[in-house]
């Protein structure tokens, strides 16, 4: 099992639109093979800063989702709401 951290900074005034689209993205990701769980967290000191934590069965499952048409379609919607490109970190337990 791996964990993926996605770090995003939402452009000003787009927080509500982002939240709706992020929820929609999670609903799509749930159907992806290998998806285990996911959650979105808001920075207490910067309400435009979001961290998405998700668990995947394997790195291959994550990679398949990362390049999928479904994720691309969701990122086409989310990407325009971000102040800068998201960063992704892939982790596993030693």
C-alpha positions as CSV (number, residue, x, y, z in Angstrom):
1,X,0.0,0.0,0.0
2,X,1.2,3.5,-0.8
3,X,0.0,7.0,0.3
4,X,-0.1,10.0,-2.0
5,X,0.0,13.6,-0.8
6,X,-1.3,16.2,-3.2
7,X,-0.5,19.8,-2.2
8,X,-2.7,22.5,-3.8
9,X,-3.0,26.3,-3.5
10,X,-6.4,27.6,-4.6
11,X,-6.7,30.9,-6.3
12,X,-8.4,33.7,-4.3
13,X,-12.2,33.6,-4.3
14,X,-12.4,30.1,-5.8
15,X,-12.5,28.1,-2.6
16,X,-16.2,27.1,-2.9
17,X,-15.9,26.1,-6.5
18,X,-12.8,24.1,-5.7
19,X,-14.6,22.2,-2.9
20,X,-17.4,21.2,-5.1
21,X,-15.1,20.0,-7.9
22,X,-12.8,18.3,-5.4
23,X,-15.7,16.3,-4.0
24,X,-16.7,15.3,-7.6
25,X,-13.1,14.2,-8.2
26,X,-13.1,12.0,-5.1
27,X,-16.3,10.3,-6.3
28,X,-14.6,9.5,-9.6
29,X,-11.4,8.3,-7.9
30,X,-13.3,5.9,-5.7
31,X,-14.1,3.9,-8.8
32,X,-10.5,3.6,-9.9
33,X,-8.9,0.2,-9.4
34,X,-6.6,0.1,-6.4
35,X,-8.1,3.2,-4.7
36,X,-8.4,2.6,-0.9
37,X,-9.3,5.9,0.7
38,X,-8.9,9.7,0.4
39,X,-9.5,12.9,2.3
40,X,-9.0,16.6,1.8
41,X,-7.6,18.8,4.5
42,X,-7.6,22.6,4.8
43,X,-4.7,24.5,6.3
44,X,-5.9,26.2,9.5
45,X,-3.7,29.2,8.8
46,X,-4.2,29.5,5.0
47,X,-7.8,28.6,3.9
48,X,-6.6,28.5,0.3
49,X,-4.1,25.7,1.0
50,X,-5.3,22.2,0.6
51,X,-3.7,18.8,1.2
52,X,-5.3,15.7,-0.3
53,X,-4.2,12.4,1.3
54,X,-5.1,9.2,-0.4
55,X,-4.2,5.5,-0.1
56,X,-3.7,3.2,-3.1
57,X,-3.1,-0.5,-3.2
58,X,0.1,0.0,-5.3
59,X,2.2,2.7,-7.0
60,X,1.1,1.2,-10.3
61,X,-2.6,1.7,-9.4
62,X,-1.8,5.3,-8.6
63,X,0.1,5.8,-11.8
64,X,-2.7,4.4,-13.8
65,X,-5.1,6.8,-12.1
66,X,-2.7,9.7,-12.5
67,X,-2.6,9.4,-16.3
68,X,-6.2,8.3,-16.7
69,X,-8.7,10.1,-18.9
70,X,-11.0,10.5,-15.8
71,X,-8.3,12.3,-13.8
72,X,-7.3,14.4,-16.7
73,X,-10.9,15.5,-17.1
74,X,-11.2,16.4,-13.4
75,X,-7.8,18.2,-13.4
76,X,-9.0,20.3,-16.4
77,X,-11.7,21.6,-14.1
78,X,-9.5,21.8,-10.9
79,X,-6.4,23.2,-12.6
80,X,-7.9,26.5,-13.6
81,X,-8.8,27.1,-9.9
82,X,-5.2,26.6,-8.7
83,X,-2.8,29.5,-8.1
84,X,0.1,27.1,-9.1
85,X,0.5,23.6,-10.2
86,X,-0.2,20.9,-7.6
87,X,2.7,18.9,-6.2
88,X,2.5,15.2,-5.6
89,X,4.5,13.1,-3.1
90,X,4.3,9.3,-3.1
91,X,5.1,7.5,0.2
92,X,5.3,4.0,1.5
93,X,6.2,2.5,4.8
94,X,9.8,1.2,5.2
